Amino acid sequence: MDAIQHTTIKTNGIKMHIASVGNGPVVLLLHGFPELWYSWRHQLLYLSSVGYRAIAPDLRGYGDTDSPESHTSYTALHIVGDLVGALDELGIEKVFLVGHDWGAIIAWYFCLFRPERIKALVNLSVQFFPRNPAISFIQRFRAAYGDDFYMCRFQVPGEAEADFACIDTAQLFKTTLSNRSTKAPCLPKEYGFRAIPPPENLPSWLTEEDINYYAAKFKETGFTGALNYYRAFDLTWELTAPWTGVQIQVPVKFIVGDSDLTYHFKGAKEYIHEGGFKRDVPLLEEVVIVENAGHFVHEEKPHEINTHIHDFIKKF
């Protein structure tokens, strides 16, 4: 970990923290919720050891990167703008892109908006969501799972923050990162996040040091920046109307754990395996279902994921 360098650059009106290591073709790694650059620690070290320059930013609203106040500053257009500006600032023309969770969503948008900057994409956990012009993202989830679905619960500013404040931050991360339930996370208002039972013990792939790193950073920053991605989701839907029906036109490999809750969302398996995914992502080369793996597959199965990433990007 001492080999990883930490820098701060200016991009798109904010200051962004970036962790990087290695030399060679660039791999840009985009984290999800509620994570940081740190979630890519295994991939950073591995990719640098096999001849790549691996870069993992704290995305807008997270860690040591700036957090604009308004949730309207967290659309996919803002986040992709941050990343394009960061690449320009670093003098990087094209990258291999890897995303997980919200980072995967942003990666799909990056490929929609600026495909000429992407050599190939490896996305984890969250498949492409084609834009439905008739119904927004949050409306779709509300219709499928009700008002208690976690994305719906995150919509009102301050509510989720107050809920999280009732829970020890380290315990919150133990619960979130260890959760292996394939049921859609629902948070009844009277219980909030406490409705999800905490683990008796940490899984073998997660250490107290890992938990303490996440907890310390989020104690400093709070959760509002991270939650604003959910609050801007429908605004992203509104602003991306010109991209309705546009396909992803970069080579793609998609990886998801068999116990990942996103793989068990209503319609997800059918979309992935029955032709819809390939229709919207015509250069989709491979779908990998990782056995006995949950949502945080890159942390849970780092060696397997490292090999999958490398085997794909070395072809280009």
HELIX and SHEET records of a PDB file:
HELIX    1   1 TRP A   37  TRP A   40  5                                   4    
HELIX    2   2 ARG A   41  SER A   49  1                                   9    
HELIX    3   3 HIS A   71  SER A   73  5                                   3    
HELIX    4   4 ALA A   76  LEU A   90  1                                  15    
HELIX    5   5 TRP A  102  PHE A  113  1                                  12    
HELIX    6   6 PRO A  115  ARG A  117  5                                   3    
HELIX    7   7 PHE A  137  TYR A  145  1                                   9    
HELIX    8   8 TYR A  150  ARG A  153  1                                   4    
HELIX    9   9 GLU A  159  ALA A  165  1                                   7    
HELIX   10  10 THR A  169  SER A  178  1                                  10    
HELIX   11  11 GLY A  192  ALA A  195  5                                   4    
HELIX   12  12 GLU A  208  THR A  221  1                                  14    
HELIX   13  13 THR A  224  ARG A  231  1                                   8    
HELIX   14  14 PHE A  233  LEU A  239  1                                   7    
HELIX   15  15 ALA A  241  TRP A  243  5                                   3    
HELIX   16  16 LEU A  261  HIS A  264  5                                   4    
HELIX   17  17 ALA A  268  HIS A  273  1                                   6    
HELIX   18  18 GLY A  276  ASP A  280  1                                   5    
HELIX   19  19 VAL A  297  GLU A  300  1                                   4    
HELIX   20  20 PRO A  302  ILE A  313  1                                  12    
SHEET    1   A 8 GLN A   5  THR A  11  0                                        
SHEET    2   A 8 ILE A  14  VAL A  21 -1                                        
SHEET    3   A 8 ARG A  53  PRO A  57 -1                                        
SHEET    4   A 8 VAL A  26  LEU A  30  1                                        
SHEET    5   A 8 VAL A  95  HIS A 100  1                                        
SHEET    6   A 8 ILE A 118  LEU A 124  1                                        
SHEET    7   A 8 VAL A 252  GLY A 257  1                                        
SHEET    8   A 8 LEU A 284  VAL A 290  1                                        
END                                                                             
